[in-house]
Amino acid sequence: MKIWIDADACPVVIKDILYKAAVRAELPLILVANQAMRVPASDWISTLQVSAGFDVADNEIVRQSNAGDLVITSDIPLAAELIAKGVQALSPRGELFTKDSIGARLNMRDFLETLRSSGEHTGGPPPLHQRDRQAFAAQFDKLISRYLRQKKTS
């Protein structure tokens, strides 16, 4: 299992949780962004800088990730592509995107996009709160623990 981060929009506090977990669990963590990023020195943490452009980082994550990998992203269309490929997708707020939930999330995203394009001010996402960080950490820990248990038994 590799852990991929859609790093341009991932909050620093979430990246910090991921850095510690990757080293502790000895799992490869790859941050994909269109700008250079500073990360802790570790054999388990790396960066992949892509060229600037619309969806370039997303497309690279889809291209390089494999079934069984985990991607941290708040990008709903990216999550939908990943799920179709058998890749798990988790938001920085701790929402695990699934085959059952992604359709409704895409519909809501499209609806809000339509409102914004008609001039309606819908606002951005709310700030990341402590409960969001806790929800992320709990869901991430559950996924990693399940993977490590399966790895031991295989």
N, C-alpha and C positions, 0 to 999 in steps of 0.2 A: 504494500500500500504506500502510495505517495500522497502527500498533502500539498495541494496547490492553493495559492492565495491570489485572488484577483486583487492585487496589492494597491493599485492606485486609489481605491475608495475604501480600503479596509482601515478601521480605526486603530491607532497605535496601541491602545490597551488590549485589543484583541490580538494584534501581532505579538505582543509581549507574552500573552497566555500561550500562543502557538509556539513561540521560540522555546519556552521552557518545556513544554510537552514533547516537542520533537526530539529534543536532546534526551529527556528522561526515558522516552519510549524507543529511542533509536529508530526514528522514522524520518525519511527524507521529506524536507519541507522546502518548497520552491515558491518564491515570490515572483510573480509575473507583473511587470509594470513597463510603462513607456518612458520611464526616467530611472536614473541610477538610484539605488537604494542602499542605505547602510544597514547591515544586519550583524548580529553577534557572530564572532568567529566560532565556527563549529563545522565539523565534517557533515553534519546533518542538515545544515541550513545553506541554501544557495539562492541566487537571484537569476532571473532571466529578463534581460532588458530587450523589449521589442521596439520597433519604430513607432513613432507617433501616428495616430490615425484612428478613425472610428472603428471600434471593435477589433483592433489588431491584437490586443492582449487576450481578449475573449476567444478569438479564433485560434490563437496559439495554445491556449489552455485546452480547448476542445480537441485540437490536433494531437497534443502530446499526452493527454490523460487517458487512462485505461479503465476498463470496468474494475470496480473494487477500490479505485482511488477516491479521495475526498477532496472537494473543492470548496473553499470558503469564498462566498460571493453574495452580494445583495442584488445582483443583476438577474432579474426574473427570466428573460429570454435565454441567457447563458445557462441558468439552472435547468431550463426545459431541455436544451440541447444535451446537456450532460446526463440528465436522467434517462433520456432516450438511448444514450450510449452505455448505460449501466454504471455511471459514475455517481457517487453520492454528492449532494450539494447542501451546504449548511450556511445559513445567513449569519452575519456577525451578531445578530440579536438572538441566535439560538433556534431559529426556525429551520427544521429539517424539511427540505422540499422533497415531495414524494410524487409518484405517478398519480396518486389520488388528489393531491392538493395543487399541483402545478397549473392545471387548467383554469381553476378559479383565480389563481394569482395572476395568470396572464390576462384573463378577462378584466380584472380590476385594474391592472396596469394600463391596458389599452383604453379602458373607460376614462381613467384619469388623464391619459395622454390626449384624448379627444377633448376633454374639458380644457386642458391647458392650451391646446391649439386654437380653441374658440375664444381665448382671452380670459378665461376663468383662472383666478389665482387659487391654486390648490395647496400651496405651501410645500415645503420639502419634508423629508422624514424628521421625526422628533429627535432631539439629542439622545445619545446613548446614555442610559441610566445604569446605576449599579445593578438593578434587577435584570437588565438586558445582559450585562457582563456575566452575571451569575447563571442566567439561562443558557448563554452560549457555553460557558465552562462546563455546566452539567451535561448538556447534550453532546458536546465534543468528547468529554470524558467517557460517556456511555458508548459512543461510536468506537473510540480507541480501545477501550476495555474489551468490547465485543471482538474487535479485530485481533487483539493480542491473545484472547482465549482461543479463538479459532486457529490461530497460528500455532499455538502450543499443541493442539489436538491433531493437527494435520502433519 
